[in-house]
Amino acid sequence: MLHALVVDDDVHSLSALAELVEAEGFDTATADNLAKARLQLEQRVPDVVLSDLMLPDGRGTELLKELLEEPTVEVILITGKATVETAVEALRLGAFDYLTKPIDLGRLKTLLARVKDTRELKQEVSSLRAELRDLGRFGPMVGTAPTMQRGCPSTQRWSRCSLMSRSAVSAPTWRTPVSRMNPAIHARATGTSGASASRNAPGAGAAGNRTVVSVCSR
């Protein structure tokens, strides 16, 4: 069962909101100020925090900032004086959403349903990432060691680069014909000596048989 922390300095509002949240399938804990809310967070990290914006010992945005290090926790701020400024501030600071007093039951249900969906998606992403770590980025090959994992993004990027020799009737714009290649580059591509490459590059056989170098696409 998902866990919710409800924070409000109005005892009656706190009790009523906690009951509404429980009715939506959440286990709840309550606090009437920031200090008690922090104690509740130490005991158990919730899936969602519903906090009044104005509290006796601070603002709900303080909890929001402190919880930014907990990516699995969603924060819904509640305000009795809804303005565009307070809504923008809440969302800018990273709030999941906000509610206004008196609480709109329909909107509360919608937000809590979104919290559940978001939680499921995060768990699925986390599970997939763990599976990729277990397999290594390239499937059941080598690659589970931390050093290999750190190098995988670069390996994946550069694996798209290749130096190749092929026959082509006409080279696309991203390939370079031998006749226009630097002799040293041609030598590296074909395995010939620099002198041999210099002699062979301008007249590399028939016009339809050219050695080309593929350019890396990052």
C-alpha positions in Angstrom: 0.0 0.0 0.0 1.3 3.5 -0.9 2.1 5.8 2.0 1.0 9.4 2.3 2.1 12.1 4.8 -0.5 14.8 5.4 0.7 18.1 7.0 -1.7 20.8 8.1 -1.8 23.0 11.3 -5.6 23.0 11.3 -6.4 19.8 13.3 -9.9 19.4 11.8 -8.7 19.9 8.2 -5.8 17.5 8.9 -8.1 14.8 10.1 -10.6 15.2 7.3 -7.9 15.3 4.6 -6.2 12.2 6.1 -9.5 10.3 5.9 -10.1 11.3 2.3 -6.6 10.2 1.3 -7.1 6.8 3.1 -10.3 6.3 1.2 -8.2 6.4 -2.0 -6.2 3.5 -0.9 -3.3 5.2 0.9 -1.8 4.4 4.4 -1.4 7.8 6.1 0.6 9.6 8.7 -0.1 13.2 9.9 1.8 16.2 11.3 0.6 19.6 12.3 4.0 21.4 11.7 7.3 21.1 9.9 9.2 19.7 12.9 6.7 16.8 13.3 6.6 16.3 9.5 10.4 15.8 9.5 10.2 13.3 12.3 7.6 11.3 10.2 9.9 11.4 7.2 12.7 10.0 9.3 10.5 7.1 10.3 9.2 6.3 6.8 9.7 7.9 3.4 6.2 8.5 1.9 5.1 8.1 -1.7 3.3 11.4 -1.5 3.3 14.4 0.8 0.3 16.7 1.0 1.4 19.8 2.9 -0.3 23.1 3.7 1.7 26.0 2.3 1.7 28.1 5.5 2.7 26.3 8.7 3.4 27.6 12.3 7.1 26.9 12.0 7.7 27.5 8.3 6.4 26.9 4.8 5.5 23.8 3.0 8.0 24.7 0.3 10.7 23.9 2.8 9.7 20.3 2.8 9.4 20.4 -0.9 13.1 21.5 -1.3 14.3 19.0 1.3 12.5 16.2 -0.6 14.1 17.0 -4.0 16.8 14.4 -3.1 14.0 11.7 -2.9 13.0 11.2 -6.5 10.2 8.7 -5.6 8.3 11.2 -3.3 5.7 13.5 -4.9 4.7 16.7 -3.1 1.3 18.3 -3.4 1.1 21.8 -1.8 -2.2 23.1 -0.3 -3.0 26.8 -0.1 -6.0 28.7 1.2 -5.2 31.7 -1.0 -4.8 30.4 -4.5 -3.1 32.8 -6.8 -1.2 32.4 -10.1 2.0 33.3 -8.3 1.6 30.6 -5.6 0.8 28.0 -8.2 3.8 29.0 -10.4 6.1 29.0 -7.4 5.0 25.6 -6.3 5.5 24.0 -9.8 8.7 25.9 -10.3 10.1 24.4 -7.1 9.2 20.9 -8.3 5.8 20.2 -6.7 3.7 17.5 -8.3 0.7 19.8 -8.2 -1.3 21.9 -5.8 -4.7 22.0 -4.1 -6.8 24.9 -2.8 -8.9 25.1 0.2 -11.7 24.1 0.6 -10.4 20.8 -0.9 -12.1 19.8 -4.2 -12.7 16.1 -3.7 -12.8 15.3 -7.4 -9.5 17.1 -8.0 -7.9 15.3 -4.9 -9.0 11.9 -6.3 -7.5 12.8 -9.7 -4.2 13.9 -8.3 -3.9 10.8 -6.1 -4.7 8.6 -9.1 -1.9 10.3 -11.0 0.5 9.7 -8.1 -0.3 6.0 -8.3 0.3 5.9 -12.0 3.5 7.9 -11.7 4.7 5.6 -8.9 4.1 2.5 -11.1 5.9 4.0 -14.0 8.9 4.9 -11.8 9.0 1.3 -10.4 8.9 -0.1 -13.9 11.7 2.1 -15.1 13.8 1.3 -12.0 13.2 -2.4 -12.7 14.3 -2.1 -16.3 17.4 -0.2 -15.3 18.3 -2.9 -12.8 17.8 -5.6 -15.5 20.1 -3.7 -17.9 22.7 -3.4 -15.2 22.5 -7.2 -14.5 22.8 -8.0 -18.2 25.3 -5.4 -19.2 24.5 -2.8 -21.8 25.2 -5.3 -24.6 23.0 -8.2 -23.4 24.5 -11.3 -21.7 28.0 -10.4 -22.8 30.7 -8.9 -20.7 29.9 -5.7 -19.0 28.5 -5.8 -15.5 31.7 -4.4 -13.8 31.3 -0.8 -12.7 34.2 0.3 -14.9 32.6 -1.4 -17.9 29.2 0.2 -17.1 30.9 3.7 -17.0 32.4 3.1 -20.4 29.3 1.7 -22.1 27.8 5.0 -23.3 31.1 5.9 -25.1 31.4 2.3 -26.5 27.8 2.5 -27.8 28.5 5.9 -29.4 31.7 5.0 -31.1 30.6 1.6 -32.2 28.6 3.3 -34.9 31.9 4.5 -36.4 33.7 2.2 -38.9 36.6 2.3 -41.2 35.8 0.2 -44.2 36.9 -0.8 -47.7 34.1 -1.4 -50.2 33.2 -1.3 -53.8 30.8 1.3 -54.9 29.6 2.6 -58.3 29.2 6.1 -56.9 30.2 7.2 -53.4 27.5 9.0 -51.3 28.3 12.4 -50.0 29.4 11.0 -46.6 32.1 8.9 -48.1 35.4 10.0 -49.5 36.8 8.5 -52.7 40.4 7.3 -52.7 41.4 9.9 -55.3 40.6 12.7 -52.8 42.1 11.0 -49.7 45.3 12.0 -48.0 47.8 9.2 -48.8 48.5 8.6 -45.1 44.8 8.1 -44.4 44.5 5.8 -47.4 47.5 3.8 -46.2 45.8 3.4 -42.8 42.5 2.2 -44.4 44.0 -0.2 -46.8 47.1 -1.4 -44.9 49.5 -0.3 -47.6 52.6 1.8 -47.1 52.4 5.6 -47.4 54.5 5.6 -50.7 52.3 2.9 -52.2 49.1 4.7 -51.2 50.5 7.9 -52.7 51.1 6.1 -56.0 47.8 4.1 -56.0 45.3 6.7 -54.7 44.8 8.9 -57.8 44.2 5.9 -60.1 42.8 3.3 -57.8 41.8 0.8 -60.4 38.5 1.1 -62.3 36.3 4.0 -61.7 33.7 1.7 -60.2 36.0 0.2 -57.6 36.8 2.7 -54.9 38.0 2.4 -51.3 36.0 4.7 -49.1 36.1 5.8 -45.5 32.9 6.0 -43.5 32.5 9.2 -41.4 31.5 8.6 -37.8 27.9 9.7 -37.0 27.7 10.6 -33.4 
